[in-house]
Amino acid sequence: MTPVTPLLGRDELVRQVSALRWFHRIDLGQGVVTPGLDDTPAKLDRVRLPADLRGKSVLDIGAWDGFFSFEAEKRGAARVMAVDSFCWNGGGWGSKAGFELARRALNSKVEDREIDVLDLAPETIGAFDVVLFFGVLYHMRHPLWALEKVSSVTKSHLILETKVDLLSLNAPAMAFYVGDELNHDPTNWWAPNISGLCDMLRAVGFRRFEITSKPAPWLYRWIRALRSNGSVWRESQRGRVSLHAWK
Ligand SMILES: C[S@@+](CC[C@H](N)C(=O)[O-])C[C@H]1O[C@@H](n2cnc3c(N)ncnc32)[C@H](O)[C@@H]1O
């Protein structure tokens, strides 16, 4: 996807990149990688994005700087749409400027729509072969409703990455966060355990699941929890999961 003739010279690209705050680490070519807060390459490994997306339509919900949209395009997707609302509208510490600069630097054709998860509908944006929903579910006040909307624009294959909690409970359960209890971020509301997550996905039409990345084993989580400032039991219950779901 690196253009033969870069649209921006290296010095100008470096200047524009350093003027922004980045969430994703995106390789823009010419030896320039955006200094994102997120370890995006590690997340890419965990989510197991298909290596070959040729001919597929892909929707990236909560795209922010767009790393995963550009990666889907690089892997041959016929059409990619990036959607976001909160950060793109200035609600967070980032903005849409990173996405726009990266799209320009990569000479990318990724489409964009500023739309809230709860406004996703096949009538307005269509339905997509592969839908990415990474790092957004715990930001939803109404997670089951959000998954219903995500399902409505998914033809078949959803790839989801999220925070999970209450990991020692086998029965489906979901933790609710008061104030900024989770990661000091008041925009975090809920995290299910893995069984609760799969049950919610079943309730919105998904039938088959493959977990591609599980939370760390309990001993590691307990050691991490003992070193944290919060409640040791609550901290020990938390982790992240990535899964693929099919209808
Ligand atoms: C933690 S970031 C995840 C970014 C990216 N998907 C990733 O995994 O690296 C959460 C993203 O979800 C977006 N978001 C939060 N609430 C949203 C909503 N109600 N509708 C659309 N996007 C939302 C934020 O703007 C932000 O870009």
The ligand as an SDF file (V2000), in Angstrom:
LIG
                    3D

 27 29  0  0  0  0  0  0  0  0999 V2000
  -10.0850    1.8590   22.8830 C   0  0  0  0  0  0  0  0  0  0  0  0
  -10.4520    2.6200   21.3550 S   0  0  0  0  0  0  0  0  0  0  0  0
  -10.2270    1.2520   20.2550 C   0  0  0  0  0  0  0  0  0  0  0  0
   -9.6950    1.6660   18.9060 C   0  0  0  0  0  0  0  0  0  0  0  0
   -9.4520    0.5080   17.9310 C   0  0  0  0  0  0  0  0  0  0  0  0
  -10.6840   -0.1490   17.5600 N   0  0  0  0  0  0  0  0  0  0  0  0
   -8.5070   -0.4760   18.5250 C   0  0  0  0  0  0  0  0  0  0  0  0
   -8.9180   -1.5450   18.9870 O   0  0  0  0  0  0  0  0  0  0  0  0
   -7.3190   -0.2010   18.5490 O   0  0  0  0  0  0  0  0  0  0  0  0
  -12.2190    2.7950   21.3970 C   0  0  0  0  0  0  0  0  0  0  0  0
  -12.7870    3.4630   20.1530 C   0  0  0  0  0  0  0  0  0  0  0  0
  -14.2070    3.3330   20.1920 O   0  0  0  0  0  0  0  0  0  0  0  0
  -14.7740    4.5670   19.8150 C   0  0  0  0  0  0  0  0  0  0  0  0
  -16.1160    4.6710   20.4070 N   0  0  0  0  0  0  0  0  0  0  0  0
  -16.4340    4.7640   21.7190 C   0  0  0  0  0  0  0  0  0  0  0  0
  -17.7680    4.8580   21.8750 N   0  0  0  0  0  0  0  0  0  0  0  0
  -18.2880    4.8330   20.6220 C   0  0  0  0  0  0  0  0  0  0  0  0
  -19.6110    4.8950   20.1240 C   0  0  0  0  0  0  0  0  0  0  0  0
  -20.6660    4.9830   20.9340 N   0  0  0  0  0  0  0  0  0  0  0  0
  -19.7950    4.8270   18.7830 N   0  0  0  0  0  0  0  0  0  0  0  0
  -18.7270    4.7170   17.9430 C   0  0  0  0  0  0  0  0  0  0  0  0
  -17.4540    4.6490   18.3540 N   0  0  0  0  0  0  0  0  0  0  0  0
  -17.2300    4.7070   19.6810 C   0  0  0  0  0  0  0  0  0  0  0  0
  -13.8270    5.6170   20.3690 C   0  0  0  0  0  0  0  0  0  0  0  0
  -14.0150    6.8430   19.7300 O   0  0  0  0  0  0  0  0  0  0  0  0
  -12.4850    4.9620   20.0800 C   0  0  0  0  0  0  0  0  0  0  0  0
  -12.0220    5.2860   18.8090 O   0  0  0  0  0  0  0  0  0  0  0  0
  1  2  1  0
  2  3  1  0
  2 10  1  0
  3  4  1  0
  4  5  1  0
  5  6  1  0
  5  7  1  0
  7  8  2  0
  7  9  1  0
 10 11  1  0
 11 12  1  0
 11 26  1  0
 12 13  1  0
 13 14  1  0
 13 24  1  0
 14 15  1  0
 14 23  1  0
 15 16  2  0
 16 17  1  0
 17 18  1  0
 17 23  2  0
 18 19  1  0
 18 20  2  0
 20 21  1  0
 21 22  2  0
 22 23  1  0
 24 25  1  0
 24 26  1  0
 26 27  1  0
M  CHG  2   2   1   9  -1
M  END
$$$$
